[in-house]
């Protein structure tokens, strides 16, 4: 692989690759993105991955990888996204990962990790998402030092065999999503000042609402980490809605998610170009894309014959925001904009907008 030493991106996701990850990949020091998710790779991770000091995003999720998480990953000082969920990693989380000062997303849910949650992770001052669901940190609790994670938006520790008291996390100003379900915590629920902000989406003729969904596992045969669903109302149905709800607002409570603009989603999919289409389902076509922060997404656009109404749509948003399972999707965000911003009216009426 030395002949590829100038490559910055290697994208092999959503294939049927088998075998182990070759240690020689550590020679490609120019790599910024290594995408191997959703394959059938097995074995342990080579320590040589730590040589990739320019790495920005490492995606190894949805494989059959095992062994411990190498301490050498702490050498990837520029990495922002570590997605290693849905594998069979074991052992203790390396405390040295706290050296990754630029790390924003650490996803290691659905593995077989044990031991304790490293208190040193409180040094990850750029961390926004810490997702460790469905592991076995038996007999240990949440370190109180996690109160010092200033940018943490999502902390998900569902079904981790955690015990003890729940620390008061109200000093984290950005925390909007907290899942501690299916553990053995004791004591009282600490008071908190988590954000109660509601996001308002206008509803009238020509509006586009959206659900943005992270892509996980076998439920969706599409290509990405996150999933975006874009919805456009049936014009006749929206005419009825507009007569009843003229210039009214619909409040949607979605904690820990981002409001995306149609412009962002259009740019991510190259204007929904046919070359980005990866499939279609009962509600419409599915497209792949990449956001400005290098997050890989897919966008699902519903057909104009979709019969889903406003109430059902809002109910679906609420349900998706609460579902967390290795074989289900989890809500990442939403968007709402005027349909008049779409120049192609025919296309606008077919839009179903909406990603671990």
N, C-alpha and C positions, 0 to 999 in steps of 0.2 A: 504493500500500500504506500510505499515511500514515493511512488511516482505520482500520487495524488496529494502531495503535501501542500498544495495551494488551495485545495477545496475548502469552502467555508460552510457548505450545507450538504448533508447526506440524508436523504429522505427515502426510507424504505418502509414506511408505516402501511398497515393494512395489506400485508401480503401473507404468505405461508412459509416464511423463512424458518429454518430449523437449525439445530446445532448451537454452538456457543458464540459469544461475542469475541472476535479475535483480539488478542492483546496488541496486535500491530496497529490497531486503530488509534492507539495512543501516539503514534508517530505523526498523525495528521494534526499538527499543533495549530493549524489555521482554522480548525473546525469551530463554528459558532453554533450550529444547529445539528444535532444528531437525533434523528427521529426513527425509532425502531419499534414504536408501539404497535400493538395488535398483530403480533406474529406468533410464532411457536418456538421462540428462542428459549434455551434451557441452560443449566449450569450456573456457575457463579460469575460475578463481574470481575474483569481483570483489573488489577491495581493500576495498570497503565492508563486507565481512563483519567486518572489524576493529572496526567501530563497535559491535558487539554485545557490550558489556562485561559484560552479565549472563548471557552464555551459559554453560550448564553442560555441555551435551552437543551436539556437532556430528557428525552421522552422514551422510557422503557416500559411503560405500563401495558397491561394486557398481554403478558407473555407467561412463560413458565420458569422464570429465573428463580434461583434459590441461593442459599448461602447467606453470609452476612453482608451488610452494607459496608463497602470498603471505606476505611478512614481516608484513603487517598483522594476521595471526592472532595475533601476539604481544601484541596489545592486548586480547585476550579474557581478561582477568586472572583471571576466575572459572571458566574452563572446566576441567572435570575429565576429559572424554572427547573425544578427537579420533580419529574413525574415518574414515579416508580411503583404506583399502585397496582393492585390486582396481579400480584406475583406470589412467590412463596419464600420471600426473604425471612430469615430467622435471626435470632440473637438481639443484642443490645444496639440501640441507635447510637452511633458514634457522637460523643460530645464535641468532637473537633469540627463537626459541621457548623458549629456556632461561629467559625471563622469566616463563613460566607456572608460577608457584610452586604452584598447586593442581592441576596436571595429574597425573592418575593413570594414564590409558591413552593411549598414542600408537601408533596402528596405521596404518602406511603400507606394509604388505607388498603384494607383487604390483603394483608400479608400474615405472617406468623411471627411478628416481632414480639420480643419479651423484654424483661428487665424493667427499667424505669424511664420516665420522661426526663431527658437531660435538663437540669436547671439552667445550664449554660445557653440554652436556646433563647434565653432572654436577651442575649447580645445581638440577636438577629433583628436589628432596628429597621430593616426594610421589609420584613416579613408581613405579608398581607393575608395569606391563607396557610393555615397549618391543619392538615387533614390526615388523621391517623386512625380512622374508624376500623373496627373489626381486626384488632390485634389483641395481644394478651400481656398487658403490663400488670400482671397479677400482684396484688398486695401493695400497690403503690398509688400515689395520688398525683394531683396536678401541682407542680412546683409553684409556690407563691411568687417566685420571680417572674412568672409569665405576666404579672401585672405591669411589667416594664416594657412590654412590646407596644411601642407607640403607634404603629400603623396597622396593627392586626385588625382585619375586618371579619374573618371567619375562623373560628376555632371549632373543629369537629372531632370529637373523641368518643363517638358512639360505639358501644359494645367493646370496650377495651379492658374490662375486668378491673377498672380503677376503684379505689377505696378511699376512705377518709372524708374530710370536709371539703366542700367546694370553696375554693378561694374567692375572695371578693375581687372581681375583675373590673370594677367600675372605674378604675383609673385608666383604662384603655379607652381613649376618646372615640376611636374609630370602630370599635367592635359592634357589629350589627347582627352577627349570626353566631349562635352558641348552641351546640348539640352535645349534651352529656348524657343522653339517654342510654338505657340498658347497661348501667354500671352498678356498683354497690356503694354509692356515696351515702354518707350519714350526716346528721346534723341538720341545721336550718338552711333555707335558701338565702344567700346573701342579698342585701339590698344592692341595687345597681341603677345606673343612669344610662342604660343602653338607649340608643337612638330610637325615638318613636316616630320619626319622620315618615310621612305617607307620600307616596309618589302619585301625582295626579296626571291622568291621561284624558285629554279632551275627546268627546265623542260627538260627531256630527257627520253629515254626509261627506264622504270622501276621506274619512280618517283611516289611518293604518295603525293597528296596534301590534305589539310584538312580544313574543316570549323568546328568551335566549336560553338555550338549554345546553348543558355539558353532555358530550356524548360518552356513554359508558357501555361497554360489553355488548352481549349478544342480542339485546333488544332491537338495536337499530343497525341495519346493514349499510352504513354510510361511512364517510371518511374523516374523522376528526376527533379532537379532544372535546370541543364544545359544540353545542348545537344551537342554531338560531332559527326560531320559527317566526315568520312574518305573516300577519293576518290582515286581509282586506275584506270588509263587510260586503255581502251581497247587496247590490244597489237598492233593490226593492225593500229588503229588510231594513236597511239603513234609513230609507225614507220614512218608514213607520217609526223608527227610533227617534229620528230628528223631530218629528211632530210632537213627540211626547217629552223629549229631553233637549229642546232647543237651547243651544249655548250652555249646556250643563256639563259638569265634570263628573267623571267616575274615578273614585279613589281606589287604588289598588295597594294593599299593604304587602310589600315584598322586601323583607329584610336582607341586607347583605348582597344586594345585586346592583348592577349598573344600568343606567338608562342609556341605550344606544340610539343614535340617530339613523334615519334611513340612508343618509349620505355615507355614514361609516359602513353600513352593511353593503351598500351598492359598490363602494370602493373595494371592500374586502372580496367581493365576488366578481370583480371586473365587469360590473354592470350586468350581473347574472348571465354572463356569456355562456354559450352552449358548451364551450370547452371545460367549464367548471362544473357542469352537471354530472352528478355521480349516481343518480337514481331517481325513482319516483315512488310515491305511495298513495294511499287512499285520499290524502288531502292535497297532494300536488307534487311538484318537482323538488328535488333536493340538490343543492349546490355546495361545493367546497370553496373555502376562501381563507384569507389570513388578515387579521386585524393589524392596525398600525403598530401594536406592541408585540407583533410576531406570534400572537395567539392563533392557532389553527382552528377554523370553525367550519360548520356547514350551515346552509340557510335553506329552510324549507318554505316553499311558496305554495299556498293552498290554491286549488282550482276554484273557478267562479261558481261551481256547483256545490261547493261546501255548504252544508246545512247548519253548521255550528252557529248558534246565536250568541248574543252578547253575554247572557247569563252563563251559558255553558263555557264560553271562552274565559271569563273571569274566574269561574270555578276551577278550570283547568290550570290557570296560573297559580292559584292558591294551593292546589294539590301538589303541583310539581315543585313548589318551593319547599314542601315538607318531606318529599320522598327522598330517601337515602338508602341505596342498596347497590351492591356490585352489579346487578343485572338491570338496574333502572337508571333513568336519567335524573339529573338534579338541576334545579333552576339556577341559572347564572345571572340573568338580567332581563330587561324588557325595553321597548321603545314605543313612542307614540307620536305620530306626525300627521299633518294634513295630507290627504291624498292628492291635492292639487299640485304638490311638489313633484309628483311623478308625471313626466311629460307624456308618456304613452298611456292613454286612458285604458286601453284594452289590457295592457300588462298590469296596470294598477288594480284592475278588478280581479286579477288572478293572483294577487300577492297575498301570501300567508306568511307573515314575518315572525320571526321570533328569536347554550355554550354555548367534574371531577372540577 
